[in-house]
Amino acid sequence: MSEVPNSTPSNAPYESPLGAGIYHNIAENFADQNVVVSPLLLEATLSLLYLGSDGATAEELQKLLRLKQRFPSNAKMANFYAAELANITGDADTRLQLQNRLMLQTPQGSESGIADDFQKISQTYFHATAECVDLEQPEKLRRHINEQILASVGGGSWTEILIEGGGLMAKTLLLLAGNLQSKWFLPFSAYRTGLYEFHSGSQVKSVPMLFDDDMFVKFAELRDLDARAIELPYEHAEELSMLLILPNQRTGLAELEKQLRGQDLGALQQRMQMEAVQVLLPKFSIDFECSLRQPLKQFGFEEIFAASANFKHLHPTGNLPVVDVLQKLRLNLNESGSGSELPRPAAEYKPIVISNSSRQKFFRADHPFFFAIRSENVTYLMGHVVEF
């Protein structure tokens, strides 16, 4: 494994399309559920796995992650992810509580030690920890995940754990977990939050919505996408904001996300300008978990799941095929940003009455929409809200 020097800030290469591609695969399969995926966390974890790999396994990871095209060296790659992960985890007001684990099942009688240099790089640059656990006991594994991992990112539990090892004695399970705790740069007033109808298919439901009749934010009417967008900045974290894209048609999310598959979100944001906008946005909570094994396979990943998977720089055993990549992310959006809050009885909310003006820009998310939490260089979280 190439030695990685001390982390230093660097100009970011272009963003890999992998994470967005995986998101759109999942969004299509979970079209009737609220979804959130972390493109950056997935790409960073697979890049870390590359540093532990060799032979055909390393070649596959390098090719599909486009590492040679994006980074002149392994050190530059590690520094890039270290800087971006520090940006989203290091701020007291806006941060992603993060747990990134590589769990290894090794044969009895084999050396149990994870390579020291791999562990050091994992923790220093990728906010990840590699550990040896017993993957052959699902209940024990579930307790370990729930009590030792998820408890530190807001709690919750993993509902299904299925280890399909095909009789393999040595294997790897990846777990990516995160919970966004953030503050808006421009918080909404709780006194103006009220009830408004949200339309999802044939269902209409009155839900609590954030409201500001005159918010000065970045805005764009995206006529080529038949949609409109706003950008809500977060406090302190460098260049971090939530991009929200709302199809003009109430049933237009599927078509919008189809068009977004080939879109550079950074370039799209460059089209936005500061405007006074009437903003109506539902409060929402997403607690989404899924397996990324099949989406990754559809993207072309085969070697990492094969019995011949070579991770000799990770562990002396070498052959440690990945049996699954699990992701659990939580996002709770409210007036102050994202994070826990005391529940309010529905009776406390009054209906929102909107005044229309032909001169005013508006963004009224009263039907399914897409969102992405981004810095200038990368997408940390990406998702859609479709139901309550």
C-alpha positions as a Markdown table, in Angstrom:
| # | Residue | x | y | z |
|---|---|---|---|---|
| 1 | Met | 0.0 | 0.0 | 0.0 |
| 2 | Ser | 1.3 | 3.4 | -1.0 |
| 3 | Glu | 2.4 | 5.6 | 1.9 |
| 4 | Val | 0.1 | 8.6 | 2.6 |
| 5 | Pro | 1.6 | 11.8 | 3.9 |
| 6 | Asn | 0.0 | 14.2 | 6.4 |
| 7 | Ser | -3.3 | 15.6 | 5.2 |
| 8 | Thr | -3.2 | 19.0 | 3.5 |
| 9 | Pro | -6.0 | 20.9 | 1.8 |
| 10 | Ser | -6.0 | 20.7 | -2.0 |
| 11 | Asn | -8.2 | 21.8 | -4.9 |
| 12 | Ala | -10.8 | 19.1 | -5.5 |
| 13 | Pro | -10.8 | 17.1 | -8.7 |
| 14 | Tyr | -14.2 | 16.7 | -10.5 |
| 15 | Glu | -16.8 | 14.7 | -8.7 |
| 16 | Ser | -17.1 | 11.0 | -9.5 |
| 17 | Pro | -20.5 | 10.0 | -11.1 |
| 18 | Leu | -20.6 | 6.8 | -9.1 |
| 19 | Gly | -22.4 | 8.0 | -6.0 |
| 20 | Ala | -25.1 | 9.9 | -8.0 |
| 21 | Gly | -25.5 | 6.8 | -10.3 |
| 22 | Ile | -26.1 | 4.6 | -7.2 |
| 23 | Tyr | -28.6 | 7.1 | -5.8 |
| 24 | His | -30.6 | 7.2 | -9.0 |
| 25 | Asn | -30.7 | 3.4 | -9.1 |
| 26 | Ile | -32.0 | 3.3 | -5.5 |
| 27 | Ala | -34.4 | 6.2 | -6.0 |
| 28 | Glu | -36.0 | 4.3 | -8.9 |
| 29 | Asn | -36.4 | 1.2 | -6.8 |
| 30 | Phe | -37.8 | 3.1 | -3.8 |
| 31 | Ala | -39.9 | 5.6 | -5.8 |
| 32 | Asp | -42.7 | 5.5 | -3.2 |
| 33 | Gln | -40.4 | 6.0 | -0.1 |
| 34 | Asn | -38.4 | 8.9 | 1.2 |
| 35 | Val | -34.8 | 8.2 | 0.4 |
| 36 | Val | -31.4 | 9.5 | 1.4 |
| 37 | Val | -28.0 | 8.3 | 0.2 |
| 38 | Ser | -24.4 | 9.6 | 0.7 |
| 39 | Pro | -22.5 | 9.7 | -2.5 |
| 40 | Leu | -19.3 | 11.0 | -0.8 |
| 41 | Leu | -19.3 | 8.4 | 2.0 |
| 42 | Leu | -19.8 | 5.5 | -0.5 |
| 43 | Glu | -17.1 | 6.8 | -2.8 |
| 44 | Ala | -14.7 | 7.4 | 0.1 |
| 45 | Thr | -15.2 | 3.9 | 1.6 |
| 46 | Leu | -14.7 | 2.2 | -1.8 |
| 47 | Ser | -11.5 | 4.3 | -2.3 |
| 48 | Leu | -10.3 | 3.2 | 1.1 |
| 49 | Leu | -11.0 | -0.4 | 0.1 |
| 50 | Tyr | -8.9 | 0.2 | -3.0 |
| 51 | Leu | -5.9 | 1.1 | -0.8 |
| 52 | Gly | -6.3 | -2.3 | 0.9 |
| 53 | Ser | -6.7 | -4.2 | -2.4 |
| 54 | Asp | -4.3 | -5.8 | -5.0 |
| 55 | Gly | -4.4 | -7.4 | -8.4 |
| 56 | Ala | -7.7 | -7.6 | -10.3 |
| 57 | Thr | -9.6 | -6.3 | -7.3 |
| 58 | Ala | -7.5 | -3.1 | -7.2 |
| 59 | Glu | -7.8 | -2.7 | -11.0 |
| 60 | Glu | -11.6 | -2.9 | -10.9 |
| 61 | Leu | -11.9 | -0.4 | -8.0 |
| 62 | Gln | -9.5 | 2.0 | -9.7 |
| 63 | Lys | -11.3 | 1.8 | -13.1 |
| 64 | Leu | -14.9 | 2.2 | -11.7 |
| 65 | Leu | -14.0 | 5.0 | -9.3 |
| 66 | Arg | -11.9 | 6.6 | -12.1 |
| 67 | Leu | -9.1 | 7.2 | -9.6 |
| 68 | Lys | -6.3 | 7.6 | -12.1 |
| 69 | Gln | -8.3 | 10.2 | -14.0 |
| 70 | Arg | -9.2 | 12.1 | -10.9 |
| 71 | Phe | -6.1 | 11.9 | -8.7 |
| 72 | Pro | -2.3 | 12.0 | -9.6 |
| 73 | Ser | -1.5 | 9.8 | -6.6 |
| 74 | Asn | -3.0 | 7.8 | -3.7 |
| 75 | Ala | -1.8 | 10.5 | -1.3 |
| 76 | Lys | -3.8 | 13.2 | -3.2 |
| 77 | Met | -6.8 | 11.0 | -3.1 |
| 78 | Ala | -6.6 | 10.4 | 0.6 |
| 79 | Asn | -6.0 | 14.1 | 1.3 |
| 80 | Phe | -9.1 | 15.0 | -0.8 |
| 81 | Tyr | -11.4 | 12.7 | 1.2 |
| 82 | Ala | -9.8 | 13.7 | 4.5 |
| 83 | Ala | -10.6 | 17.4 | 3.7 |
| 84 | Glu | -14.1 | 16.8 | 2.6 |
| 85 | Leu | -15.0 | 14.5 | 5.5 |
| 86 | Ala | -13.4 | 17.0 | 7.9 |
| 87 | Asn | -15.7 | 19.7 | 6.4 |
| 88 | Ile | -18.8 | 17.8 | 7.2 |
| 89 | Thr | -17.8 | 16.3 | 10.6 |
| 90 | Gly | -15.6 | 18.9 | 12.2 |
| 91 | Asp | -18.1 | 21.8 | 12.8 |
| 92 | Ala | -20.0 | 22.0 | 16.0 |
| 93 | Asp | -23.1 | 23.6 | 14.3 |
| 94 | Thr | -23.2 | 21.8 | 11.1 |
| 95 | Arg | -21.9 | 18.3 | 11.0 |
| 96 | Leu | -22.6 | 14.7 | 10.0 |
| 97 | Gln | -22.4 | 12.3 | 12.9 |
| 98 | Leu | -20.6 | 9.5 | 11.2 |
| 99 | Gln | -19.8 | 5.8 | 11.6 |
| 100 | Asn | -18.0 | 4.0 | 8.9 |
| 101 | Arg | -17.0 | 0.4 | 9.6 |
| 102 | Leu | -15.3 | -2.4 | 7.7 |
| 103 | Met | -16.1 | -5.6 | 9.6 |
| 104 | Leu | -14.0 | -8.6 | 8.8 |
| 105 | Gln | -14.8 | -12.3 | 9.3 |
| 106 | Thr | -11.6 | -14.3 | 9.2 |
| 107 | Pro | -11.0 | -18.1 | 9.2 |
| 108 | Gln | -10.3 | -19.7 | 12.6 |
| 109 | Gly | -6.6 | -20.1 | 13.2 |
| 110 | Ser | -5.7 | -17.3 | 10.8 |
| 111 | Glu | -3.8 | -14.2 | 11.9 |
| 112 | Ser | -6.5 | -11.9 | 13.4 |
| 113 | Gly | -4.6 | -8.6 | 13.0 |
| 114 | Ile | -5.7 | -5.9 | 10.6 |
| 115 | Ala | -2.7 | -4.3 | 8.9 |
| 116 | Asp | -1.5 | -1.4 | 11.1 |
| 117 | Asp | -0.9 | 1.0 | 8.2 |
| 118 | Phe | -4.3 | 0.3 | 6.7 |
| 119 | Gln | -6.0 | 1.0 | 10.1 |
| 120 | Lys | -4.0 | 4.2 | 10.5 |
| 121 | Ile | -5.0 | 5.5 | 7.1 |
| 122 | Ser | -8.6 | 4.4 | 7.6 |
| 123 | Gln | -8.9 | 6.5 | 10.8 |
| 124 | Thr | -6.8 | 9.4 | 9.8 |
| 125 | Tyr | -8.1 | 10.1 | 6.3 |
| 126 | Phe | -11.4 | 8.3 | 5.9 |
| 127 | His | -13.1 | 8.5 | 9.4 |
| 128 | Ala | -13.4 | 4.7 | 9.2 |
| 129 | Thr | -12.5 | 1.8 | 11.4 |
| 130 | Ala | -11.7 | -1.8 | 10.4 |
| 131 | Glu | -12.5 | -4.5 | 13.0 |
| 132 | Cys | -12.7 | -8.3 | 13.2 |
| 133 | Val | -16.2 | -9.5 | 14.2 |
| 134 | Asp | -18.2 | -12.7 | 13.9 |
| 135 | Leu | -20.4 | -12.3 | 10.8 |
| 136 | Glu | -21.7 | -15.9 | 11.2 |
| 137 | Gln | -24.0 | -15.0 | 14.1 |
| 138 | Pro | -26.7 | -12.6 | 12.8 |
| 139 | Glu | -28.2 | -11.8 | 16.2 |
| 140 | Lys | -24.9 | -11.0 | 17.8 |
| 141 | Leu | -23.9 | -8.9 | 14.8 |
| 142 | Arg | -27.2 | -7.0 | 14.9 |
| 143 | Arg | -26.7 | -6.2 | 18.6 |
| 144 | His | -23.1 | -5.0 | 17.8 |
| 145 | Ile | -24.4 | -2.7 | 15.0 |
| 146 | Asn | -27.3 | -1.4 | 17.1 |
| 147 | Glu | -25.5 | -0.9 | 20.4 |
| 148 | Gln | -21.9 | -0.1 | 19.4 |
| 149 | Ile | -22.4 | 1.7 | 16.1 |
| 150 | Leu | -25.9 | 3.2 | 15.5 |
| 151 | Ala | -26.1 | 4.3 | 19.1 |
| 152 | Ser | -23.4 | 6.9 | 18.4 |
| 153 | Val | -25.2 | 8.4 | 15.4 |
| 154 | Gly | -28.6 | 9.0 | 17.0 |
| 155 | Gly | -29.8 | 5.5 | 17.8 |
| 156 | Gly | -32.1 | 3.3 | 15.9 |
| 157 | Ser | -31.6 | -0.3 | 14.7 |
| 158 | Trp | -30.8 | -2.2 | 11.6 |
| 159 | Thr | -33.9 | -4.3 | 10.8 |
| 160 | Glu | -32.5 | -6.9 | 8.4 |
| 161 | Ile | -29.1 | -8.4 | 8.3 |
| 162 | Leu | -28.6 | -11.2 | 5.7 |
| 163 | Ile | -25.0 | -12.5 | 5.3 |
| 164 | Glu | -24.9 | -14.5 | 2.1 |
| 165 | Gly | -21.3 | -15.8 | 2.1 |
| 166 | Gly | -21.9 | -18.8 | -0.2 |
| 167 | Gly | -19.8 | -20.9 | 2.2 |
| 168 | Leu | -16.9 | -18.5 | 2.2 |
| 169 | Met | -14.9 | -18.6 | 5.3 |
| 170 | Ala | -13.4 | -15.1 | 5.1 |
| 171 | Lys | -15.4 | -12.1 | 4.2 |
| 172 | Thr | -16.0 | -8.4 | 4.7 |
| 173 | Leu | -19.1 | -6.4 | 5.6 |
| 174 | Leu | -19.2 | -2.6 | 5.1 |
| 175 | Leu | -21.5 | -0.4 | 7.1 |
| 176 | Leu | -22.0 | 3.3 | 6.4 |
| 177 | Ala | -24.1 | 5.2 | 9.0 |
| 178 | Gly | -24.7 | 8.9 | 9.4 |
| 179 | Asn | -27.0 | 11.5 | 11.0 |
| 180 | Leu | -27.0 | 15.1 | 10.0 |
| 181 | Gln | -27.0 | 17.7 | 12.8 |
| 182 | Ser | -27.1 | 21.2 | 11.3 |
| 183 | Lys | -28.2 | 24.8 | 11.6 |
| 184 | Trp | -29.5 | 27.0 | 8.8 |
| 185 | Phe | -27.7 | 30.2 | 8.1 |
| 186 | Leu | -31.2 | 31.6 | 7.7 |
| 187 | Pro | -33.4 | 29.7 | 10.1 |
| 188 | Phe | -37.2 | 29.6 | 9.7 |
| 189 | Ser | -39.5 | 31.1 | 12.3 |
| 190 | Ala | -41.3 | 28.5 | 14.3 |
| 191 | Tyr | -44.2 | 30.9 | 14.7 |
| 192 | Arg | -44.9 | 30.8 | 10.9 |
| 193 | Thr | -44.8 | 27.0 | 10.6 |
| 194 | Gly | -48.3 | 25.8 | 9.8 |
| 195 | Leu | -50.3 | 23.2 | 8.0 |
| 196 | Tyr | -50.5 | 23.0 | 4.2 |
| 197 | Glu | -51.6 | 20.3 | 1.8 |
| 198 | Phe | -48.9 | 17.9 | 0.4 |
| 199 | His | -50.0 | 16.1 | -2.8 |
| 200 | Ser | -48.5 | 12.6 | -3.4 |
| 201 | Gly | -50.2 | 10.7 | -6.2 |
| 202 | Ser | -53.9 | 10.5 | -5.4 |
| 203 | Gln | -53.2 | 11.2 | -1.7 |
| 204 | Val | -53.5 | 14.6 | -0.1 |
| 205 | Lys | -52.4 | 15.2 | 3.5 |
| 206 | Ser | -52.1 | 18.4 | 5.6 |
| 207 | Val | -48.5 | 18.4 | 7.0 |
| 208 | Pro | -46.4 | 20.9 | 9.0 |
| 209 | Met | -44.6 | 23.2 | 6.7 |
| 210 | Leu | -41.9 | 25.8 | 7.1 |
| 211 | Phe | -42.8 | 29.2 | 5.6 |
| 212 | Asp | -41.1 | 32.4 | 4.8 |
| 213 | Asp | -42.8 | 35.0 | 2.6 |
| 214 | Asp | -39.6 | 36.8 | 1.7 |
| 215 | Met | -36.4 | 34.8 | 2.0 |
| 216 | Phe | -33.3 | 36.0 | 0.2 |
| 217 | Val | -31.7 | 32.9 | -1.2 |
| 218 | Lys | -30.3 | 31.5 | -4.4 |
| 219 | Phe | -33.1 | 30.6 | -6.9 |
| 220 | Ala | -33.6 | 29.5 | -10.5 |
| 221 | Glu | -36.4 | 28.6 | -12.8 |
| 222 | Leu | -35.1 | 25.5 | -14.7 |
| 223 | Arg | -37.2 | 25.5 | -17.8 |
| 224 | Asp | -35.2 | 22.8 | -19.4 |
| 225 | Leu | -36.0 | 20.5 | -16.5 |
| 226 | Asp | -39.6 | 21.9 | -16.0 |
| 227 | Ala | -38.6 | 22.6 | -12.4 |
| 228 | Arg | -37.5 | 25.3 | -10.0 |
| 229 | Ala | -34.7 | 25.3 | -7.4 |
| 230 | Ile | -33.6 | 27.0 | -4.3 |
| 231 | Glu | -30.4 | 26.7 | -2.2 |
| 232 | Leu | -30.6 | 27.0 | 1.6 |
| 233 | Pro | -27.1 | 27.6 | 3.1 |
| 234 | Tyr | -25.9 | 26.0 | 6.4 |
| 235 | Glu | -24.2 | 27.9 | 9.1 |
| 236 | His | -20.3 | 27.9 | 9.4 |
| 237 | Ala | -19.5 | 24.8 | 7.3 |
| 238 | Glu | -17.6 | 26.0 | 4.3 |
| 239 | Glu | -19.8 | 26.4 | 1.2 |
| 240 | Leu | -22.3 | 23.8 | 2.5 |
| 241 | Ser | -26.0 | 24.1 | 1.4 |
| 242 | Met | -29.1 | 22.2 | 0.7 |
| 243 | Leu | -30.1 | 22.3 | -3.0 |
| 244 | Leu | -33.9 | 21.6 | -3.5 |
| 245 | Ile | -35.3 | 20.9 | -6.9 |
| 246 | Leu | -39.1 | 20.9 | -7.3 |
| 247 | Pro | -40.8 | 19.7 | -10.5 |
| 248 | Asn | -43.4 | 22.1 | -11.7 |
| 249 | Gln | -45.8 | 19.1 | -12.2 |
| 250 | Arg | -47.1 | 17.4 | -9.1 |
| 251 | Thr | -46.4 | 14.0 | -10.7 |
| 252 | Gly | -43.1 | 15.1 | -12.3 |
| 253 | Leu | -40.5 | 13.7 | -9.8 |
| 254 | Ala | -39.7 | 10.5 | -11.7 |
| 255 | Glu | -39.1 | 12.4 | -14.9 |
| 256 | Leu | -37.1 | 15.0 | -13.1 |
| 257 | Glu | -34.8 | 12.4 | -11.5 |
| 258 | Lys | -34.4 | 10.7 | -14.9 |
| 259 | Gln | -33.2 | 14.0 | -16.3 |
| 260 | Leu | -30.9 | 14.7 | -13.3 |
| 261 | Arg | -29.0 | 11.4 | -14.0 |
| 262 | Gly | -26.8 | 13.2 | -16.4 |
| 263 | Gln | -26.7 | 16.6 | -14.7 |
| 264 | Asp | -23.7 | 18.2 | -13.0 |
| 265 | Leu | -25.3 | 19.7 | -9.9 |
| 266 | Gly | -22.4 | 22.1 | -9.4 |
| 267 | Ala | -23.0 | 23.5 | -12.9 |
| 268 | Leu | -26.7 | 23.7 | -12.2 |
| 269 | Gln | -26.0 | 25.7 | -9.1 |
| 270 | Gln | -24.0 | 28.2 | -11.1 |
| 271 | Arg | -27.2 | 29.1 | -12.9 |
| 272 | Met | -28.8 | 30.3 | -9.6 |
| 273 | Gln | -29.1 | 33.9 | -8.5 |
| 274 | Met | -29.9 | 35.6 | -5.2 |
| 275 | Glu | -33.6 | 36.5 | -5.2 |
| 276 | Ala | -36.4 | 37.3 | -2.7 |
| 277 | Val | -38.4 | 34.1 | -2.7 |
| 278 | Gln | -41.6 | 32.9 | -1.0 |
| 279 | Val | -40.5 | 29.5 | 0.4 |
| 280 | Leu | -42.9 | 26.7 | 1.6 |
| 281 | Leu | -41.1 | 23.6 | 2.6 |
| 282 | Pro | -42.4 | 20.6 | 4.6 |
| 283 | Lys | -40.7 | 19.5 | 7.8 |
| 284 | Phe | -39.6 | 15.9 | 7.2 |
| 285 | Ser | -37.8 | 13.0 | 8.8 |
| 286 | Ile | -36.0 | 10.3 | 6.8 |
| 287 | Asp | -34.5 | 7.2 | 8.4 |
| 288 | Phe | -33.5 | 5.1 | 5.4 |
| 289 | Glu | -31.5 | 1.9 | 5.3 |
| 290 | Cys | -30.7 | -0.3 | 2.4 |
| 291 | Ser | -28.2 | -2.7 | 0.9 |
| 292 | Leu | -26.0 | -1.3 | -1.8 |
| 293 | Arg | -24.8 | -4.7 | -3.1 |
| 294 | Gln | -27.1 | -5.0 | -6.1 |
| 295 | Pro | -26.8 | -1.3 | -7.1 |
| 296 | Leu | -23.0 | -1.7 | -7.0 |
| 297 | Lys | -23.2 | -4.9 | -9.1 |
| 298 | Gln | -25.4 | -3.1 | -11.6 |
| 299 | Phe | -22.7 | -0.4 | -11.8 |
| 300 | Gly | -20.1 | -3.1 | -12.7 |
| 301 | Phe | -18.6 | -4.1 | -9.4 |
| 302 | Glu | -17.9 | -7.8 | -9.5 |
| 303 | Glu | -14.4 | -8.5 | -8.2 |
| 304 | Ile | -15.0 | -7.1 | -4.7 |
| 305 | Phe | -17.8 | -9.6 | -4.2 |
| 306 | Ala | -16.0 | -12.6 | -5.8 |
| 307 | Ala | -14.4 | -15.4 | -3.8 |
| 308 | Ser | -11.1 | -14.3 | -5.3 |
| 309 | Ala | -11.3 | -10.7 | -3.9 |
| 310 | Asn | -7.8 | -9.7 | -3.0 |
| 311 | Phe | -7.5 | -7.4 | 0.0 |
| 312 | Lys | -4.0 | -8.4 | 1.1 |
| 313 | His | -3.1 | -4.9 | 2.2 |
| 314 | Leu | -6.0 | -4.9 | 4.6 |
| 315 | His | -5.5 | -8.3 | 6.3 |
| 316 | Pro | -3.0 | -11.1 | 6.0 |
| 317 | Thr | -5.8 | -13.5 | 5.0 |
| 318 | Gly | -6.0 | -11.6 | 1.7 |
| 319 | Asn | -9.2 | -13.2 | 0.3 |
| 320 | Leu | -11.9 | -11.2 | 2.0 |
| 321 | Pro | -14.8 | -10.8 | -0.4 |
| 322 | Val | -17.4 | -8.1 | 0.4 |
| 323 | Val | -20.7 | -9.8 | 1.2 |
| 324 | Asp | -22.7 | -6.6 | 1.5 |
| 325 | Val | -22.5 | -2.8 | 1.8 |
| 326 | Leu | -25.1 | -1.5 | 4.2 |
| 327 | Gln | -26.1 | 2.1 | 4.6 |
| 328 | Lys | -28.3 | 3.8 | 7.2 |
| 329 | Leu | -28.7 | 7.6 | 7.1 |
| 330 | Arg | -31.0 | 9.9 | 9.1 |
| 331 | Leu | -32.1 | 13.4 | 8.3 |
| 332 | Asn | -34.7 | 15.4 | 10.3 |
| 333 | Leu | -35.4 | 18.8 | 8.8 |
| 334 | Asn | -37.0 | 21.5 | 10.9 |
| 335 | Glu | -37.0 | 25.3 | 11.5 |
| 336 | Ser | -33.4 | 25.5 | 12.8 |
| 337 | Gly | -31.9 | 23.1 | 10.3 |
| 338 | Ser | -31.6 | 19.4 | 10.8 |
| 339 | Gly | -31.5 | 17.6 | 14.1 |
| 340 | Ser | -33.7 | 16.4 | 17.0 |
| 341 | Glu | -36.5 | 18.6 | 18.3 |
| 342 | Leu | -39.4 | 18.4 | 20.8 |
| 343 | Pro | -42.5 | 17.1 | 19.0 |
| 344 | Arg | -45.4 | 19.6 | 18.7 |
| 345 | Pro | -49.1 | 18.5 | 18.8 |
| 346 | Ala | -50.9 | 18.9 | 15.5 |
| 347 | Ala | -53.4 | 21.2 | 17.2 |
| 348 | Glu | -50.7 | 23.8 | 17.7 |
| 349 | Tyr | -50.3 | 24.3 | 13.9 |
| 350 | Lys | -52.6 | 26.7 | 12.1 |
| 351 | Pro | -53.3 | 26.6 | 8.3 |
| 352 | Ile | -50.9 | 28.6 | 6.2 |
| 353 | Val | -52.6 | 31.3 | 4.1 |
| 354 | Ile | -50.5 | 32.2 | 1.0 |
| 355 | Ser | -50.7 | 35.6 | -0.7 |
| 356 | Asn | -50.0 | 35.4 | -4.4 |
| 357 | Ser | -48.1 | 38.0 | -6.3 |
| 358 | Ser | -47.2 | 37.9 | -10.0 |
| 359 | Arg | -44.0 | 39.8 | -9.3 |
| 360 | Gln | -42.7 | 37.4 | -6.6 |
| 361 | Lys | -40.5 | 34.3 | -7.1 |
| 362 | Phe | -41.9 | 31.3 | -5.2 |
| 363 | Phe | -40.9 | 27.8 | -4.2 |
| 364 | Arg | -43.8 | 25.8 | -2.8 |
| 365 | Ala | -42.8 | 22.2 | -2.1 |
| 366 | Asp | -46.4 | 20.8 | -1.8 |
| 367 | His | -45.5 | 17.7 | -3.8 |
| 368 | Pro | -42.6 | 15.3 | -4.2 |
| 369 | Phe | -39.2 | 16.9 | -4.6 |
| 370 | Phe | -35.4 | 16.1 | -4.9 |
| 371 | Phe | -32.7 | 17.4 | -2.6 |
| 372 | Ala | -28.9 | 17.3 | -2.3 |
| 373 | Ile | -26.6 | 18.6 | 0.4 |
| 374 | Arg | -23.4 | 19.8 | -1.2 |
| 375 | Ser | -20.3 | 21.8 | -0.9 |
| 376 | Glu | -18.7 | 23.5 | -3.9 |
| 377 | Asn | -16.9 | 20.2 | -4.8 |
| 378 | Val | -18.9 | 17.2 | -3.7 |
| 379 | Thr | -22.4 | 15.9 | -2.8 |
| 380 | Tyr | -22.6 | 14.7 | 0.8 |
| 381 | Leu | -26.2 | 13.6 | 0.8 |
| 382 | Met | -28.8 | 13.1 | -2.0 |
| 383 | Gly | -32.4 | 12.1 | -1.7 |
| 384 | His | -36.1 | 12.7 | -2.4 |
| 385 | Val | -39.2 | 13.3 | -0.3 |
| 386 | Val | -42.4 | 11.7 | -1.6 |
| 387 | Glu | -44.7 | 10.8 | 1.3 |
| 388 | Phe | -45.7 | 11.6 | 4.9 |
